Amino acid sequence: MPYKNPEKQKEYYEKNKEQIKEYKKQYSKDNKEQIKEYKKQYYENNKDKYSIYMKEYKKTEKGIKVNRISSWKYLGLISEDYNKIYERYLITKECDNCGIELNQDEATRKCMDHCHSTGKFRNILCKTCNVSRG
């Protein structure tokens, strides 16, 4: 950026947003290996700091959400709107099948039920109902 004044920098960025975006995209493409090596080296030099950061991040609301949705994807859930399913998951207090109150106990733990062949979301169930559905 040619300006040291933050207001001028912002103005410059707004005027040249598309060119800057295209330049960054091309730079990343042209320097893929160097960027990969830099990130690897940075991680190696900052493992402890990164580990602490990730532990703290996983405790945040966003970290919990990202982790939960990632685990659903890993288990085979396919959806166009994971945020909508997550919101429903948060507000559901009773099993959609048997009506029992959901909590942290092993049998009444909240589970996201989906079809294993299609990946489609079905219900929020207690663990007992989820296991019995197979």
Sequence and secondary structure as in RCSB ss.txt:
>XXXX:A:sequence
MPYKNPEKQKEYYEKNKEQIKEYKKQYSKDNKEQIKEYKKQYYENNKDKYSIYMKEYKKTEKGIKVNRISSWKYL
GLISEDYNKIYERYLITKECDNCGIELNQDEATRKCMDHCHSTGKFRNILCKTCNVSRG
>XXXX:A:secstr
    SHHHHHHHHHHTHHHHHHHHHHHHHHTHHHHHHHHHHHHHHTHHHHHHHHHHHTTSHHHHHHHHHHHHHHT
T   S HHHHHHHHHH  B TTT  B  SSSTT EEEEE TTT  EEEEEEHHHHHHH 
